[in-house]
Amino acid sequence: MADNNKDADHLSDEAQMQQIRDLIVGSDASRIKQVMQDNARELVSDVVIEAIHDRQKQDDAFDHVLVPLVEKSVQKSVKEHSEQFVGYLYPLVGRLVRKSVTAFLAEFLEKTNDLIENSLTLKGLGWRFRAWQSGVSFSQYVASQTFVFRVEQVLLIHRQTGILLNSVSQAGDNSADADLVSSMLTAINDFVSDSFHTTQQDHEQNLKIIKTEDFSLVIKRGPQLLLVAAVTGNISQDISTKFQITIEHIHKLFSKEISQFEGDTLPFEATTQPLKECLLAELKPEAEKRSKKRPILAIILVCIVFMAIGYWGLLSFKQNQLLHQVSEIGEQPGILVHSAKTTGWQNVAISVLRDPSAISVEQWLEERQIDPQRVQFQESGYLSLEPKLVNTRLENTLNRYPRVTLSWHQGKPVLTGTVANAQRQMLARDLFAIPGLSDANELIKGVSVEELATVDDDSPEILRALFEITRAKIDSAQIEFEQGQSSLNEAAKDQLTALASYLKTAIELSKKLELNVGLIIMGASDSSGSKQFNQALSRKRAQAAQQFLVDQGIDAGYLNAIGLGVVELTATGSGARKVIFNIINFKAE
Amino acid sequence: MIQKKICLLGASGVGKTSLVRQFVEGIFSDKYLTTIGVKIDKKVVELAIGQVQLMIWDIEGIDRYSGFQSKYLRGASAYAIVTDQTRSQSLIEGMEIHLMARAATNAPAIMIINKSDLDVAWHWTQNELNGYSKEFVSCFSTSAKTGAGVEDMFKFIAQLSLK
């Protein structure tokens, strides 16, 4: 039995192996198989982890199988249990975001630095020129200068049809014509193998590498697939082997998909991961050194940009603040802001409607301590009916009437005072002319007219007028007597009392006017009786009136009583039994 | 997306390249045709079952003296023999090419009689033509100049390639 086992070690052929197995276990084969199957679970569970570990160590094949499975199951879980997933991930998200922002900034700085160094430095300009000269893009030229090699793109092609199954590239943007390139490459390979066939008819010539000055297409061939790597620079044997291993892996993993290939490239999307692993690059030593430098140029540029943005932001903030401040002028009574906007870097322009009674713009700016240089004002006039402005107008009007005082009761104006009638009328006119003043009627009622007697006005015109009025009143007075009588009846006494008061006023006024006055009291009688009697009667009547006035306190020196005798009144045909009065005046000597 | 390789074959000057130009919007590059004898373009065709991207291999015109690069037919899902109805010879040559192609591939083939915008000038009778077209899945009359029949022909070939 042991001998048989030893012999079996030397045999490699599968069929022979089977024979040996048959010899050894013979009819027990099915039983052994049965036992194995019964215990399969335990047997596998004993070694499964180690087996996975060994295989992974050997050629990373486990990754290739597991990654698409995990991706799919995660995708499914996220789709179906998104709430739970959010719960799991929530505590991580903050950290992730911070990390990615940091990474982004670092990469941004790095890229900016490269850009500046490559664009602004002498070397950069030189490279740019040489790239232009050799007809390649600048980035490609930079790559060729910076890297020992770099795998730019990897294509996976179906050999027989030339159809592109998958492609990955360094830049991420797969060339739109990659599928045409694949087909052409297949055609070129066919062309080459046909044109340069060797004497051995069965041996087909195949392209392995297509090389230009600094670009090569490395073609790795599997039984059904091609792996084509577009490489800048020179690749080492290691990398070339890596490509070969990759295509072998893909063949192994996708053998079913390859054999069933009918033009559908979808199943081959899973090859992206192993293909991406082929996108390798190696920096040149000096480039490596350079990349470790801190990106100082970029940091300076970024700082300048931030400072500029900051300064601009500050200016803009201040300008907006000023605009806001200036716009507040609209809160002033009698000023309406029509438009307000920023102009230039730090100025504002404002257009307002302003009532002439409102505060002036310049004054307002000064009160607010705003620099008038920064404010362009455009002002148009208008009439405001705002209560406050109406009040201002009222105050302005009343300034012309010093004897009328303005006071406020619960926000409403009240006028008090006493003025001459003419002035009161003028005031009423003025009040009615104030726009927006609704209660002018009420207001004017508060102002009373000055009584003439209490006039304390010493102007000669007024004194003269008063004198004339008093004089007219005296001159128009006459008192009646009974026939043949010279005594005063009650009515006559009343009249004389009033007359005495007028006369006193007239005397007062005449003193102020520096006039001399005298009252002539003229008695008259009717024609009954003798002429002498009537003459005497008329004098007696005048004297009676005179005596009464003296009794009322009038200085007798002012009074001159005369008898006129019979005064015939032609209109009535009878005489008048009256005493009449006349004031005479003359300038004092 | 499903991708299929198809080939256009035929005698020189029958209008294979013009047919492709009529069908494909962006021409990849004509200059390869004369270099290595094949020009490849692609076009997505909308079919009832979905989209198919045709990789159209336009193989250089062949005459009886020049060889035939049969490798270009490898992996083709269908091919078309293009003839010119103004030249009797183009059908004979087309049939010779078809014979050679048969030896290289089992893919289904269609016949295209091109230049339908011009008057018929070959001496083949309808019976003779029917005899020849038995060899093919279908026969199309097209004009690369006016575009008549071109779209239909390519749609048919796309459908054919899926079988």
Contacts between the chains, C-beta under 8 A, distances in Angstrom:
chain1	res1	chain2	res2	distance
A	158	B	75	7.3
A	159	B	75	7.9
A	160	B	74	5.3
A	160	B	75	3.5
A	161	B	3	7.8
A	161	B	4	7.9
A	161	B	5	4.4
A	161	B	55	7.4
A	161	B	74	7.5
A	161	B	75	3.3
A	161	B	76	7.4
A	161	B	77	7.9
A	162	B	5	6.4
A	162	B	40	7.8
A	162	B	55	6.9
A	162	B	75	6.8
A	163	B	3	4.6
A	163	B	4	8.0
A	163	B	5	6.4
A	163	B	55	6.3
A	163	B	75	7.7
A	164	B	3	7.6
A	177	B	28	6.6
A	179	B	3	7.2
A	179	B	42	6.1
A	179	B	53	7.4
A	179	B	55	6.9
A	180	B	28	5.0
A	180	B	40	5.8
A	180	B	41	7.3
A	180	B	42	6.0
A	180	B	55	7.8
A	183	B	5	7.5
A	183	B	40	4.3
A	183	B	42	7.9
A	183	B	55	5.3
A	183	B	57	7.2
A	184	B	32	6.5
A	184	B	40	5.7
A	187	B	32	7.9
A	187	B	36	6.1
A	187	B	38	4.8
A	187	B	40	6.5
A	187	B	57	7.3
A	187	B	72	6.4
A	188	B	36	6.0
A	190	B	69	6.9
A	190	B	71	4.0
A	190	B	72	6.1
A	190	B	74	7.5
A	191	B	36	4.2
A	191	B	37	6.9
A	191	B	38	7.7
A	191	B	69	7.3
A	193	B	71	7.4
A	194	B	69	6.1
A	194	B	71	6.0
A	262	B	2	7.5
A	263	B	2	4.5
A	263	B	3	5.0
A	263	B	4	4.8
A	263	B	52	7.6
A	263	B	77	6.8
A	263	B	161	7.5
A	263	B	162	7.8
A	264	B	1	7.7
A	264	B	2	5.0
A	264	B	3	7.9
A	265	B	1	6.4
A	265	B	2	7.8
A	265	B	3	6.0
A	266	B	1	7.5
